[in-house]
């Protein structure tokens, strides 16, 4: 599976965009299939947001544009 470095979450409830680093996520390294990868991501999102009220994507490059309300963790 392709190695992604970042998770970006668009939270419609709070109106915020949050970016998380995936570099230390051991669970993602163990995810052998796309289904388990998606489950691991959505479990994480549900701990910090409500996944049903969010859109998310994983990507390799750090976002270049930052606004004052963009949360990077």
C-alpha positions as CSV (number, residue, x, y, z in Angstrom):
1,X,0.0,0.0,0.0
2,X,1.2,3.5,-0.8
3,X,2.7,5.5,2.1
4,X,0.7,8.6,2.8
5,X,2.1,11.3,5.1
6,X,-0.9,13.5,5.9
7,X,-4.6,13.3,6.7
8,X,-6.7,16.4,5.9
9,X,-10.2,16.5,7.5
10,X,-12.8,19.1,6.5
11,X,-15.2,19.2,9.5
12,X,-18.5,20.7,8.5
13,X,-19.8,20.9,12.1
14,X,-17.0,23.1,13.3
15,X,-16.2,24.7,10.0
16,X,-12.5,23.9,10.4
17,X,-9.9,22.1,8.2
18,X,-7.5,20.0,10.2
19,X,-4.3,18.4,9.0
20,X,-2.7,15.4,10.9
21,X,0.7,13.8,10.3
22,X,0.5,10.1,9.7
23,X,4.2,9.4,10.2
24,X,3.8,7.8,13.7
25,X,0.6,5.8,13.1
26,X,1.6,2.1,13.6
27,X,-1.9,0.9,12.8
28,X,-1.7,2.3,9.3
29,X,1.5,0.4,8.7
30,X,-0.3,-2.8,9.6
31,X,-3.2,-2.1,7.3
32,X,-2.7,-4.4,4.4
33,X,-5.8,-3.5,2.4
34,X,-7.6,-0.4,1.5
35,X,-10.6,-1.4,3.7
36,X,-8.5,-1.7,6.8
37,X,-6.7,1.5,6.0
38,X,-10.0,3.4,5.7
39,X,-11.3,1.8,8.9
40,X,-8.2,3.0,10.8
41,X,-8.5,6.5,9.4
42,X,-12.2,6.7,10.2
43,X,-11.6,5.4,13.7
44,X,-9.1,8.2,14.3
45,X,-11.5,10.8,12.8
46,X,-14.3,9.6,15.1
47,X,-12.1,10.2,18.1
48,X,-11.6,13.9,17.2
49,X,-14.6,14.7,14.9
50,X,-17.8,13.1,13.8
51,X,-16.9,11.2,10.7
52,X,-20.4,11.4,9.2
53,X,-20.0,15.2,9.2
54,X,-16.6,15.3,7.6
55,X,-14.8,14.8,4.3
56,X,-11.3,13.6,4.4
57,X,-8.3,12.7,2.2
58,X,-4.8,11.4,2.7
59,X,-1.9,12.8,0.7
60,X,1.9,12.8,0.5
61,X,2.7,16.5,0.4
62,X,2.3,19.0,3.2
63,X,-0.2,21.6,2.3
64,X,1.4,24.9,1.2
65,X,-1.4,27.3,2.0
66,X,-2.3,27.9,5.6
67,X,-5.1,30.1,6.9
68,X,-5.4,31.4,10.4
69,X,-8.1,28.8,11.3
70,X,-6.3,25.8,9.8
71,X,-5.3,23.3,12.5
72,X,-2.2,21.3,11.9
73,X,-1.5,18.5,14.4
